[in-house]
């Protein structure tokens, strides 16, 4: 578990981790990693809906929002996350801060390949990857531990910068959010294979609330997981019928 142990610093009111919208690689079942792929038309539609919902719920006051609070927005510097962040931040007039620590996990030579191709070309390693046994590590993938540690470092760093009158929104990627969240919550110590959480859907989010411990350490608490816009309930989220 990675906790914020800055004894005297103020800290953020809440943290929301948001996964980017759909890309052509997502639609094709192709592994992206740190390959810089933009959102497709469906992804742009998804992030517009997600941005509207995030502003309504957490900025305008419908669900835990604080109308007089500040918003700080941080994003992976990969374009699909930046596009998702701007869909939320631009209507608020809020700056987006790119941070390479928030990038997706590096999947090495597997990036750009479809899941079917991985299964056919490296069947044993593919099965080991699916079983959380590290088959991807033989192909240059970044370790889940390292992803979680750089992610937790970034979240705690920005949370300290933000101050207690601020809600922090971090726009990132599926593997990064899963591994960072498990590190922040200490689940990596219980299950070091990082198999405790499912991946978020595109343009969905996780919400964290800090809890001050008596010794001044901040512990992160999970307040919402895999939340999405109301449009999800109407069906067709993954492959919407666009005009």
C-alpha positions as CSV (number, residue, x, y, z in Angstrom):
1,X,0.0,0.0,0.0
2,X,1.2,3.5,-0.8
3,X,-0.1,6.1,1.5
4,X,0.5,9.9,1.6
5,X,2.5,10.5,4.7
6,X,3.0,14.3,4.4
7,X,2.1,15.1,8.0
8,X,1.5,18.8,7.7
9,X,0.3,19.3,4.1
10,X,-3.3,19.8,3.2
11,X,-4.7,17.4,0.7
12,X,-7.3,17.0,-1.9
13,X,-11.0,16.5,-1.1
14,X,-11.6,13.7,-3.6
15,X,-9.9,11.9,-6.5
16,X,-11.7,10.6,-9.6
17,X,-9.7,8.3,-12.0
18,X,-11.3,8.2,-15.4
19,X,-10.6,5.8,-18.3
20,X,-10.4,7.2,-21.8
21,X,-13.1,6.7,-24.4
22,X,-13.0,4.0,-27.2
23,X,-10.3,3.9,-29.9
24,X,-10.1,1.9,-33.1
25,X,-7.7,-0.4,-31.2
26,X,-10.3,-1.0,-28.5
27,X,-12.9,-1.8,-31.1
28,X,-10.6,-4.3,-32.9
29,X,-9.4,-6.0,-29.7
30,X,-5.9,-4.7,-30.3
31,X,-3.4,-4.1,-27.4
32,X,-2.5,-0.4,-27.1
33,X,-0.2,0.1,-24.2
34,X,1.8,3.3,-24.8
35,X,1.1,3.4,-28.5
36,X,-0.5,6.9,-29.1
37,X,-3.9,6.2,-30.6
38,X,-6.7,8.9,-30.8
39,X,-10.3,8.3,-29.9
40,X,-12.6,7.1,-32.7
41,X,-16.1,8.6,-33.3
42,X,-17.7,6.4,-30.8
43,X,-15.0,7.3,-28.3
44,X,-15.6,11.0,-28.8
45,X,-19.3,10.5,-28.2
46,X,-18.5,8.5,-25.0
47,X,-16.3,11.1,-23.5
48,X,-18.8,13.9,-24.3
49,X,-21.4,12.0,-22.3
50,X,-18.9,11.1,-19.5
51,X,-17.8,14.8,-19.3
52,X,-21.4,15.9,-18.9
53,X,-22.1,13.4,-16.2
54,X,-18.9,14.1,-14.3
55,X,-19.7,17.8,-14.3
56,X,-23.3,17.3,-13.2
57,X,-22.5,14.8,-10.5
58,X,-19.3,16.2,-9.0
59,X,-19.1,19.8,-9.9
60,X,-22.7,21.1,-10.1
61,X,-23.6,19.4,-6.8
62,X,-26.0,16.6,-7.9
63,X,-24.0,13.9,-6.1
64,X,-21.3,15.0,-3.7
65,X,-20.5,18.0,-5.9
66,X,-19.4,21.3,-4.2
67,X,-20.3,24.3,-6.4
68,X,-17.6,26.5,-4.8
69,X,-14.8,23.9,-4.9
70,X,-11.9,24.0,-7.4
71,X,-11.2,21.3,-9.9
72,X,-7.7,20.2,-10.9
73,X,-7.4,18.0,-14.0
74,X,-4.4,15.8,-14.7
75,X,-4.0,13.5,-17.7
76,X,-1.8,10.9,-19.3
77,X,0.1,12.6,-22.1
78,X,-1.2,10.1,-24.6
79,X,-3.8,11.6,-27.0
80,X,-6.7,9.4,-26.1
81,X,-6.6,10.3,-22.5
82,X,-5.9,14.0,-23.3
83,X,-9.0,14.1,-25.5
84,X,-11.1,12.6,-22.7
85,X,-9.7,15.1,-20.2
86,X,-10.5,18.1,-22.4
87,X,-14.1,16.9,-22.9
88,X,-14.5,17.3,-19.2
89,X,-12.3,20.3,-18.5
90,X,-12.8,22.7,-21.4
91,X,-16.4,23.6,-20.6
92,X,-15.2,24.5,-17.1
93,X,-12.3,26.5,-18.3
94,X,-9.9,24.3,-16.4
95,X,-6.4,23.6,-17.5
96,X,-5.3,20.0,-18.2
97,X,-1.9,19.0,-16.8
98,X,-0.2,16.2,-18.8
99,X,1.9,13.8,-16.7
100,X,3.8,10.9,-18.2
101,X,3.6,9.0,-14.9
102,X,-0.1,8.6,-15.8
103,X,0.6,6.8,-19.1
104,X,-0.8,3.3,-19.7
105,X,1.3,0.3,-18.9
106,X,4.0,-0.5,-21.5
107,X,3.3,-3.8,-23.2
108,X,6.5,-4.1,-25.1
109,X,6.4,-6.1,-28.4
110,X,2.8,-7.0,-27.8
111,X,1.6,-3.5,-28.5
112,X,-0.4,-3.2,-31.7
113,X,-1.3,-6.9,-31.9
114,X,-4.8,-8.3,-31.5
115,X,-5.7,-10.7,-28.7
116,X,-6.3,-13.4,-31.3
117,X,-2.8,-12.9,-32.7
118,X,-1.2,-13.1,-29.3
119,X,-3.1,-16.3,-28.5
120,X,-2.1,-17.9,-31.8
121,X,1.6,-16.8,-31.9
122,X,2.4,-17.2,-28.2
123,X,-0.2,-19.5,-26.8
124,X,1.6,-20.4,-23.5
125,X,2.5,-16.8,-22.7
126,X,-1.0,-15.6,-23.6
127,X,-2.6,-18.2,-21.3
128,X,-0.2,-17.1,-18.5
129,X,-1.1,-13.5,-19.0
130,X,-4.8,-14.2,-18.9
131,X,-4.2,-16.2,-15.7
132,X,-2.2,-13.3,-14.1
133,X,1.0,-15.3,-14.2
134,X,3.1,-12.8,-16.1
135,X,3.4,-14.3,-19.5
136,X,3.6,-10.8,-21.0
137,X,6.8,-10.1,-19.1
138,X,8.7,-12.3,-21.5
139,X,7.9,-9.8,-24.3
140,X,9.1,-6.6,-22.7
141,X,6.0,-5.5,-20.7
142,X,6.4,-3.2,-17.8
143,X,5.7,-4.9,-14.5
144,X,2.3,-4.3,-12.8
145,X,4.2,-3.4,-9.6
146,X,6.1,-0.6,-11.4
147,X,2.9,0.7,-13.0
148,X,1.1,0.8,-9.6
149,X,4.0,2.5,-7.9
150,X,4.4,5.3,-10.5
151,X,0.7,5.7,-10.6
152,X,0.4,6.0,-6.8
153,X,3.3,8.4,-6.7
154,X,1.5,10.6,-9.3
155,X,-1.9,10.5,-7.5
156,X,-0.3,11.3,-4.1
157,X,1.8,14.1,-5.6
158,X,-1.1,15.8,-7.3
159,X,-3.3,15.3,-4.3
160,X,-0.8,17.2,-2.1
161,X,-0.6,20.0,-4.7
162,X,-4.3,20.3,-5.0
163,X,-5.3,21.3,-1.4
164,X,-8.4,20.5,0.6
165,X,-10.7,22.8,-1.4
166,X,-10.1,20.9,-4.6
167,X,-11.5,17.8,-6.4
168,X,-8.8,16.1,-8.5
169,X,-9.7,14.4,-11.8
170,X,-7.1,12.1,-13.3
171,X,-7.6,10.8,-16.9
172,X,-5.8,7.6,-17.8
173,X,-6.1,4.0,-19.0
174,X,-7.5,0.7,-18.0
175,X,-4.4,-1.2,-16.8
176,X,-2.9,2.0,-15.2
177,X,-6.1,2.6,-13.2
178,X,-6.4,-1.0,-12.1
179,X,-2.8,-1.3,-10.9
180,X,-2.7,2.2,-9.4
181,X,-5.9,1.7,-7.5
182,X,-4.8,-1.7,-6.1
183,X,-1.5,-0.1,-5.0
184,X,-3.3,2.8,-3.3
185,X,-5.7,0.5,-1.5
186,X,-3.1,-2.0,-0.5
187,X,-4.6,-4.8,-2.5
188,X,-1.2,-5.4,-4.1
189,X,0.1,-6.6,-0.7
190,X,-2.7,-9.2,-0.4
191,X,-2.7,-10.3,-4.1
192,X,0.6,-9.4,-5.7
193,X,-0.6,-10.8,-9.0
194,X,-2.9,-7.7,-9.2
195,X,-6.0,-9.9,-9.9
196,X,-8.3,-8.2,-7.5
197,X,-10.1,-5.8,-9.8
198,X,-11.7,-6.0,-13.2
199,X,-10.8,-3.3,-15.8
200,X,-13.0,-0.3,-16.2
201,X,-15.2,0.2,-19.2
202,X,-14.3,3.0,-21.6
203,X,-15.1,6.4,-20.3
204,X,-16.0,5.1,-16.8
205,X,-14.5,6.1,-13.5
206,X,-13.4,5.3,-10.0
207,X,-13.8,7.7,-7.1
208,X,-11.5,7.9,-4.0
209,X,-11.9,9.8,-0.7
210,X,-9.0,10.4,1.6
211,X,-9.2,9.5,5.3
212,X,-6.9,11.1,7.8
213,X,-5.4,8.6,10.3
214,X,-4.5,9.7,13.9
215,X,-0.7,9.7,13.0
216,X,-1.3,12.1,10.1
217,X,-1.1,9.5,7.4
218,X,-3.8,9.6,4.6
219,X,-5.5,6.4,3.7
220,X,-7.5,6.2,0.5
221,X,-11.0,4.8,0.6
222,X,-13.0,3.5,-2.5
223,X,-16.2,5.5,-2.9
224,X,-17.3,4.4,-6.4
225,X,-16.0,1.8,-8.9
226,X,-16.7,1.4,-12.7
227,X,-19.3,4.2,-12.7
228,X,-20.5,5.7,-16.0
229,X,-23.0,8.1,-17.6
230,X,-26.7,7.4,-17.5
231,X,-26.5,6.8,-21.3
232,X,-24.9,3.4,-20.4
233,X,-28.2,2.2,-19.2
234,X,-29.8,2.9,-22.6
235,X,-27.6,0.2,-24.2
236,X,-25.2,0.6,-27.1
237,X,-22.4,2.1,-25.0
238,X,-19.5,0.1,-26.5
239,X,-20.8,0.5,-30.1
240,X,-23.3,3.4,-30.3
241,X,-25.3,4.1,-33.3
242,X,-24.1,7.5,-34.3
243,X,-25.9,9.9,-36.7
